[in-house]
Amino acid sequence: MFVNKRDGRQEKVMFDKITSRIQKLCYGLNSDFVDPAAITLKVINGLYPGVTTVELDNLAAETAATMTTKHPDYAQLAARIAISNLHKETKKVFSEVSDDLYKWINPKTGKHSPMISKETHEIIIKNADKLNSAMIYDRDFSYNYFGFKTLERSYLLKIDQKVAERPQHMLMRVAVGIHENDIEAAIETYNLLSEKWFTHASPTLFNAGTCRPQLSSCFLLTMHSDSIEGIYDTLKQCALISKSAGGIGLNVHNIRATGSYIAGTNGISNGLLPMLRVYNNTARYVDKEAIRDQVPLLYTLNHGMQISLISWTARRTLERKSRGQETCSMPCGYQICL
C-alpha cells in the first residue's frame, strides 16, 4: 500500500515510520500509558490505497483522541499530531500569511475579497520584521485536542475552505487589530494571549483585524414597538448582530398577549409564540451563514400565561423530535427569563 506525500511523491506505507513520527510527539507524556505503536496499528487498519499524508495524520490524531479514556495524555498527543499536520500545511511567516489573506481573489467571482483589512495589512507589512520575530510557534502545541479543533473549525481564517492561519497567527492578528500602530503593545498582548494569561471573547478573536472589526460580545435590545414595523425592525437588528457573532438579549415586555385586541386592524393578537417562531427561524438561518450558533435570550416581565404556553410547545416539540417527527412548533432555541 502506498501513501501520497505532500510533494506529490508516492511512498510505501511503513509501520515503523508512522510509529517514529508519533513517538517524536510523545515528549513529556506518560510512557507507561501512551503507546505510539498501538495508535499506528489502528491507523494502518484504517488506511486505503492512495491515502494522503494529511489524511493519515488526521486519522492518527482522531485515533489518539478516541484513546483519551485510557489516559488523558492521549488528548495532548492527538492535539500535537493535528497541530504538526497544520504546520506542514500552512506557511510559517506571519507577514506572508497576512499577505495571502489580504490579496485573496474569490475564484468564483474573480473579485478581490480580502479577509483582513487594508489598515491591518499595511501595519503588518510595515512592521514585518518585528512581528515575525516575535512569533513563537511551539506555543501552538500547548492546546489540547478539543481546543485546537475548535480553533480550526471556527476561529482560524481559511482560504478556499482550507485553514491558512496557525493559532499564533490568529493571536498576532488579533493583537495588531486591537492596538494597530502601537507595535510594542501588540507584541505584549500577543505574548499574554499565547501564554494563556487571558483571552478575548469569541467576536474579538473572530473579527479583530478583519474587514468587519466587530469586537463586542453581547447586545441588549428592547423591542422597538408592539407593531409589525417595530417587530421586524428589531428582527433585522438581531440578524445583523448575529451575523457578526454578537450575543443578543431581547426584552419583549411591550408585546401584547394572546387574545389582546388590536385597534389598528380590529383583530385579535396571536401573542408571543408566532413572533418567536419568526425570530427563531431567522436565528437558525443566520447560524448557517455566521461563524457560530446563536441562542438569543428573551426577557419578559408580564407574560406568565404566554411563557406557560411556550414551555408546553417546547416540550411537545422535543417529544415529537424524539419520535423522529417533523414539526412546525417553535424549537427550544430560546432562553426565556421571567
Secondary structure, DSSP 8 states (H G I E B T S, - for coil): -EEE-TTS-EEE--HHHHHHHHHHT-TTS-TTT--HHHHHHHHHHT--TTEEHHHHHHHHHHHHHHGGGT-THHHHHHHHHHHHHHHHHS-S-HHHHHHHHHS-B-TTT--B--SS-HHHHHHHHHTHHHHHHH--GGGGGGS-HHHHHHIIIIIS-EETTEE---HHHHHHHHHHHHHTT-HHHHHHHHHHHHTTS----HHHHHHTTSSS-----EEEEE-S-SSHHHHHHHHHHHHHHHHTT-EEEEE-TTS--TT-EETTTTEE---HHHHHHHHHHHHHHHHHHSSS----EEE-SS-HHHHHHHHHHHHHHHHHHHTT----S--S--EEE-
